[in-house]
Amino acid sequence: MVQTELKNKGFSVFTPKEFAQIFDVSDLATQQFIHTHTQKNFFTKLRNGLYALEEKRPNLYFAANKIYSPSYVSLETALSYYGIIPETVYSITSITPKAKREFEAFGMSFSYTSIKKEAFQGYTVKKENDKTFFIAEPEKALADYLYLVALGKKSWNDRFETKNISKEKLAQYLDFFGRPKLKTFIAKL
């Protein structure tokens, strides 16, 4: 069975090219098979050219990294993950050095906010189940958020829980954005 073979080879998310290589079939046969089985809910289309096994849905953070790459989970999603904001988030927010994008998959929104390449750092690798994903360090997630507040793209949240945040590390991450006014947010925290 195709789903079993994909799972056995570690492909909960795959491209048509990977599918064709695994099963040694033509591009046309791959396209027809994926299309038919997506309609039958065996596969979920994450975006053009990227599919997931419906039976073995990947971790949402892993999926977020795959849907639009390079990216790392940050902003509200990472802030909630680390307990810096008390709110539960209902979309997966990520940072990318590429153009801003938004996708719908698994009944959720995956949004990608663009930052300059010099600031695209400060993320770490986490592992859940058998999948690894990139997520901002707590201080970097907060720095990303504060940068967007300074640009007027996000609203100030006065409910940050920052007792475990290193103000020195936060200051270093804010420096990556090259905006001196960002340091004023540290005083507010």
HELIX and SHEET records of a PDB file:
HELIX    1   1 VAL A    2  ASN A    8  1                                   7    
HELIX    2   2 PRO A   16  PHE A   23  1                                   8    
HELIX    3   3 ASP A   27  GLN A   39  1                                  13    
HELIX    4   4 LEU A   60  ILE A   67  1                                   8    
HELIX    5   5 LEU A   75  TYR A   81  1                                   7    
HELIX    6   6 LYS A  117  ALA A  119  5                                   3    
HELIX    7   7 PRO A  138  ALA A  150  1                                  13    
HELIX    8   8 LYS A  167  ASP A  175  1                                   9    
HELIX    9   9 PRO A  180  LYS A  183  5                                   4    
HELIX   10  10 THR A  184  LYS A  188  1                                   5    
SHEET    1   A 3 VAL A  13  PHE A  14  0                                        
SHEET    2   A 3 LEU A  50  LEU A  53 -1                                        
SHEET    3   A 3 PHE A  43  ARG A  47 -1                                        
SHEET    1   B 4 TYR A  72  VAL A  73  0                                        
SHEET    2   B 4 SER A  91  THR A  96 -1                                        
SHEET    3   B 4 MET A 108  SER A 114  1                                        
SHEET    4   B 4 ARG A 101  ALA A 105 -1                                        
SHEET    1   C 2 TYR A 123  GLU A 128  0                                        
SHEET    2   C 2 LYS A 131  ALA A 136 -1                                        
END                                                                             
